[in-house]
Amino acid sequence: MSEKFSQGSEFVLPVRVYIEDTDAGGIVYYVNYLKFMERARTEYMRSLGYQHYALAEENFQFVVHSAQINYRKPGRIDDDLRVSARLVALKRATLVFAQRVTRDQEVLCEATIKVACVSADGIKPVALPGPLHDKFKAEFEELG
């Protein structure tokens, strides 16, 4: 389950649902979908050659600015899920991702997540580091 791969213009991360991800009824607890999405965005950045700790050492970090999320169907213990992250908007200091959690072809949850780049020391908005912005721009332009 640790393999990550790109599928078309989306970055997709496989996730297995464990008991710790569920409530007493074996259904994925709602906030854990956001955790799965965070992992997918983190792995997407890692696939571009960037890691959070390295950016923090350069005084950059990312924070979630806003999230709009729709829960469609419940995930359950032992489900094999796919969590996607697709860049849909790019500005100098912000990224907007469309994200989905699916089981087979069924959409369980979808969200639009806006992420802002801030200075690690003052938590003030700053432009994305140039090389990272360029990589995201190249990914974004691939989308058409």
Residue, then its C-alpha position, 0 to 999 in steps of 0.5 A: m500500500s505504500e506505492k504512490f503513482s500519477q494517474g493522468s493529471e492527478f496524483v493518487l495515493p493508495v490508503r488502507v483503512y485501519i481500525e484507528d481510522t474508524d469510529a465504533g461502528g467501523i466507519v471512517y471518522y469524518v476528520n480522517y478523510l482530511k488526514f488522508m488528503e493531507r498525506a496525498r498532498t504531502e506525497y505529491m510534493r515529495s514526488l516533485g522533490y520537496q519535503h516539508y522539513a526541508l522547506a521549513e529549514e528555508n523558512f517556508q511552510f504550508v497551512v490550510h487556508s480553507a477547505q470545502i468538503n462533501y461526504r458522499k458515502p462511508g468508508r469502512i475498516d479494511d477498505d482499499l482507498r485511493v486519495s487523489a490530489r489535483l492542482v486546480a489553481l496556482k498563485r504566487a502564495t497559494l495552491v488550490f487542490a481538488q481532492r477525492v477519496t474513492r473506493d473502486q470507482e465510487v466517490l466517498c468524499e471530495a474536497t477543495i483545499k486552498v493551501a497558503c505558503v507562509s514564513a515559518d518564523g512569522i506565519k505571514p504569507v510569502a511567495l512559494p519558493g521559485p523552483l517549487h512554484d515553477k514545478f507546480k506551474a509546469e504540473f498545472e500547465e500540463l492540465g491544459 
